[in-house]
Amino acid sequence: MNFYKIARSLLFRLDAERAHHLTLSGLRIAQRLGITSFLRPNVRQEPVKVMGLNFPNRVGLAAGLDKSGNCIAGFGSMGFGFVEVGTITPRAQDGNPKPRLFRVREHQAIINRMGFNNPGIESALDNIQKSRKGFDGILGINIGKNKSTPNENALDDYLHCFRKSYDHADYIAVNVSSPNTSGLRELQTPKFARELLSPLMDEKEKLKEDTGKNVPVAVKIDPDMGDDQIKDLSDLFIDLQIDAVIATNTTISRKNISDHLLSDEKGGLSGSPLNARSNEVIAKLHTELKDKVPIIGVGGINSKKDAEEKLSAGASLIQVYTGLIYQGPALIKQLAKIED
Ligand SMILES: Cc1cc2nc3c(=O)[nH]c(=O)nc-3n(C[C@H](O)[C@H](O)[C@H](O)COP(=O)(O)O)c2cc1C
């Protein structure tokens, strides 16, 4: 039995959110003591250039695990070539009432309705500055809007986080696809999406001129939209010269776990039951984007085979969240050696 299997059997006896906080606290302490570098697996790095950035390998930590940006070097030491922190909103918020995180173990899945609990952009940037020390991979900052901000004013929230993050991020991910902030997914309809993304891309050009630094913009989409919407969005992404698409966020579908006791819990489903749908969305995007916009593939990666399927479907990079909870850091080491 390896160390993670023992740790997991203890952690899985706890409520899911408690286990999450305990793990992150442990990682943070290890990071502060400077002992995470000893955890670093001997990953044979296979650098890849995407969005004009040099990634040490193709495997990233998906948003939502390090929401506050406290553990970047800690996750980096597991072998991740890139870490995406957030989602971060302008002001701190508590998120939804607990319980809001559920393990669906029989399906190697999670249901969450966290609702962007985060310390707000100012505190998160303080955390990021501290915790990225020693991390030599790529840092993504994932931004969103506060729950109390109506969609008509969403742009203000995204612009605020965008400007604040620009200096600190290697890329910025615009999250318009979480199912746990009421109305957020409406921002993916082509009309709203243009109204949001066009000014953000203009702002990027301004900041690029002012700072001399180019920070690519990635947009994260959901897996529950139809082919027509994927096509319309793809056209928009090409038109606005979006730097990457992250596909996908969690699903509201329960088709693949309909027999499970927890299937009625509201929120986004991640892990194995999402894998096939995420691949379909990536393949459709790949066709529509015609290699003009790279894809970051995420959703249900639990093995090297799953990762290879994402790359075959058209992804240039991959991200993992739920697989890490079930398989532990050994998965990252395995995945970092994937071949095209
Ligand atoms: C508990 C939890 C919280 C998440 N929070 C966020 C978030 O804040 N922002 C975001 O863009 N995605 C968030 N996600 C979605 C993941 O980044 C990822 O897109 C999704 O879980 C599919 O990948 P996976 O099957 O490897 O977990 C969250 C996922 C989980 C399980």
The ligand as an SDF file (V2000), in Angstrom:
LIG
                    3D

 31 33  0  0  0  0  0  0  0  0999 V2000
  -14.8040   20.9020   -5.5840 C   0  0  0  0  0  0  0  0  0  0  0  0
  -14.6060   21.5260   -6.9370 C   0  0  0  0  0  0  0  0  0  0  0  0
  -14.4990   22.9030   -7.0420 C   0  0  0  0  0  0  0  0  0  0  0  0
  -14.3090   23.5000   -8.2950 C   0  0  0  0  0  0  0  0  0  0  0  0
  -14.1790   24.8610   -8.3750 N   0  0  0  0  0  0  0  0  0  0  0  0
  -13.9460   25.4280   -9.5680 C   0  0  0  0  0  0  0  0  0  0  0  0
  -13.7330   26.8250   -9.6560 C   0  0  0  0  0  0  0  0  0  0  0  0
  -13.7370   27.5600   -8.6630 O   0  0  0  0  0  0  0  0  0  0  0  0
  -13.5110   27.3580  -10.8930 N   0  0  0  0  0  0  0  0  0  0  0  0
  -13.4690   26.5880  -12.0300 C   0  0  0  0  0  0  0  0  0  0  0  0
  -13.2300   27.1370  -13.1160 O   0  0  0  0  0  0  0  0  0  0  0  0
  -13.6290   25.2560  -11.9690 N   0  0  0  0  0  0  0  0  0  0  0  0
  -13.8610   24.6720  -10.7700 C   0  0  0  0  0  0  0  0  0  0  0  0
  -14.0290   23.3110  -10.7020 N   0  0  0  0  0  0  0  0  0  0  0  0
  -14.0330   22.5150  -11.9540 C   0  0  0  0  0  0  0  0  0  0  0  0
  -12.6710   21.8750  -12.2500 C   0  0  0  0  0  0  0  0  0  0  0  0
  -11.7020   22.8490  -12.4760 O   0  0  0  0  0  0  0  0  0  0  0  0
  -12.7710   20.9630  -13.4810 C   0  0  0  0  0  0  0  0  0  0  0  0
  -13.1180   21.7460  -14.6020 O   0  0  0  0  0  0  0  0  0  0  0  0
  -13.8250   19.8590  -13.3310 C   0  0  0  0  0  0  0  0  0  0  0  0
  -13.8410   19.3580  -12.0200 O   0  0  0  0  0  0  0  0  0  0  0  0
  -13.5810   18.6870  -14.2900 C   0  0  0  0  0  0  0  0  0  0  0  0
  -12.3150   18.1090  -14.0710 O   0  0  0  0  0  0  0  0  0  0  0  0
  -12.0870   16.7780  -13.1680 P   0  0  0  0  0  0  0  0  0  0  0  0
  -13.0720   15.7540  -13.6590 O   0  0  0  0  0  0  0  0  0  0  0  0
  -10.6500   16.4060  -13.3850 O   0  0  0  0  0  0  0  0  0  0  0  0
  -12.3650   17.1830  -11.7690 O   0  0  0  0  0  0  0  0  0  0  0  0
  -14.2230   22.6920   -9.4600 C   0  0  0  0  0  0  0  0  0  0  0  0
  -14.3060   21.3030   -9.3390 C   0  0  0  0  0  0  0  0  0  0  0  0
  -14.4920   20.7150   -8.1110 C   0  0  0  0  0  0  0  0  0  0  0  0
  -14.5840   19.2040   -8.0050 C   0  0  0  0  0  0  0  0  0  0  0  0
  1  2  1  0
  2  3  1  0
  2 30  2  0
  3  4  2  0
  4  5  1  0
  4 28  1  0
  5  6  2  0
  6  7  1  0
  6 13  1  0
  7  8  2  0
  7  9  1  0
  9 10  1  0
 10 11  2  0
 10 12  1  0
 12 13  2  0
 13 14  1  0
 14 15  1  0
 14 28  1  0
 15 16  1  0
 16 17  1  0
 16 18  1  0
 18 19  1  0
 18 20  1  0
 20 21  1  0
 20 22  1  0
 22 23  1  0
 23 24  1  0
 24 25  2  0
 24 26  1  0
 24 27  1  0
 28 29  2  0
 29 30  1  0
 30 31  1  0
M  END
$$$$
